[in-house]
Amino acid sequence: MIKFVDLNAQYDSIKHEINNAINEVLESTTFILGQQLTNFEKEFAGFCNAKYCSGLNTGTSALHLALLAKGIGKGDEVITTPNTFFATCEAISYTGAIPQFVDIDKETYNMDIEKLEKSITSKTKAIIPVHLYGQPADMKEIMEIAERHNLIVIEDACQAHGAEHHKKRVPIADIGCFSFYPAKNLGAYGEGGAVVTNDKEIDNIIRAYRDHGQIKRHVHKFIGYNYRFDEIQAAILRVKLRHLNKWIELRRKNTKIYNELLEDCDAVIPVEKEYNKHVYHLYVIRVKQRQKLIEHLNSKGVQTAIHYPTPIHLQEAYSFLGYKKGSFPIAEQYVDGILSLPMYPELKQEEIVFVVKSVKEFLK
Ligand SMILES: Cc1ncc(COP(=O)(O)O)c(C=O)c1O
């Protein structure tokens, strides 16, 4: 069996460090918003080459609070992509704002820059580019468009820890959101998320929001949330962060093997733009007859997944926005062919060879 993601393989390689870190927290009996989190926040901000990081309970909360901290609310429109995880849009909806979509780029599957400017209206307040699968959206162009129209940019970097755009690590804009869901490139052993920013004031607002709007104990400046981060997860992430650069390089090495082996068959392989460093959270190909290929791979013991089978504008929850089939033709066409193959740092060369051999058996 070749798993889609094998979290055991990673745990086995760092077991002692992780167990010691968890024990340290148990001995300290500080379980929420303690020194482990303070240290992790410093270390993760440093990893992103940014000034501030506030740890939160999920990536969804990170998006929600980033939007609130930037003043997004009822009546505003926020542009994002329909080919993302549902949470990107949910966070927009939590604030009372309305998500609007722009179709995806044919090569990168990220927001199509050519179409972005045309979708801006008088109500547009912000853009949320999503660095899908680990490849940054075209931030240079997005920032220029945002500046021309006086729009806020909040990056959904939930899949892109350590990804680079023109040699700079994300977030490129002043504010970016991360998820530490277990299968992410930097994954907790539970839930986790963070907002990374260079703006001290934004960081302060987010810290207050995550803890019931408190600016100090029992002083509630506004109505906030309980989006606090726990110390065991912070301690685990501090251990894992020390390995993250190495794990990114292993994902890139595995991608190179996949790309070379898949070159001569009827599958569209991922494109890494020359100005980006892709961190391959997911390795996604496009094929015809996807369902039959999935069944064939299943029969060979190869697990796969689809990210994501339905573009968000066609989800029932967002039917009130009035989009229809045909609204975003590229996103709609691509969802029928995309297939995520097994990808994680510890995946072995012989396993990739087996996956590709199984793909090729079918495609022939
Ligand atoms: C692109 C994207 N946005 C947002 C999220 C939400 O993160 P979380 O699951 O930590 O709330 C995820 C993670 O699943 C994601 O992949």
The ligand as an SDF file (V2000), in Angstrom:
LIG
                    3D

 16 16  0  0  0  0  0  0  0  0999 V2000
   -6.1310   26.7340    1.0030 C   0  0  0  0  0  0  0  0  0  0  0  0
   -6.6150   26.5180    2.3940 C   0  0  0  0  0  0  0  0  0  0  0  0
   -7.2430   27.5180    3.0400 N   0  0  0  0  0  0  0  0  0  0  0  0
   -7.6810   27.3810    4.3020 C   0  0  0  0  0  0  0  0  0  0  0  0
   -7.5260   26.2090    4.9930 C   0  0  0  0  0  0  0  0  0  0  0  0
   -8.0930   26.0880    6.3790 C   0  0  0  0  0  0  0  0  0  0  0  0
   -7.1700   25.6960    7.3260 O   0  0  0  0  0  0  0  0  0  0  0  0
   -7.6520   24.8690    8.6400 P   0  0  0  0  0  0  0  0  0  0  0  0
   -8.0690   23.5110    8.1770 O   0  0  0  0  0  0  0  0  0  0  0  0
   -6.4310   24.8510    9.5010 O   0  0  0  0  0  0  0  0  0  0  0  0
   -8.7520   25.6410    9.2400 O   0  0  0  0  0  0  0  0  0  0  0  0
   -6.8580   25.1430    4.3750 C   0  0  0  0  0  0  0  0  0  0  0  0
   -6.5960   23.8750    5.0760 C   0  0  0  0  0  0  0  0  0  0  0  0
   -7.2190   22.9070    5.0150 O   0  0  0  0  0  0  0  0  0  0  0  0
   -6.4160   25.2940    3.0360 C   0  0  0  0  0  0  0  0  0  0  0  0
   -5.8080   24.2880    2.4010 O   0  0  0  0  0  0  0  0  0  0  0  0
  1  2  1  0
  2  3  1  0
  2 15  2  0
  3  4  2  0
  4  5  1  0
  5  6  1  0
  5 12  2  0
  6  7  1  0
  7  8  1  0
  8  9  2  0
  8 10  1  0
  8 11  1  0
 12 13  1  0
 12 15  1  0
 13 14  2  0
 15 16  1  0
M  END
$$$$
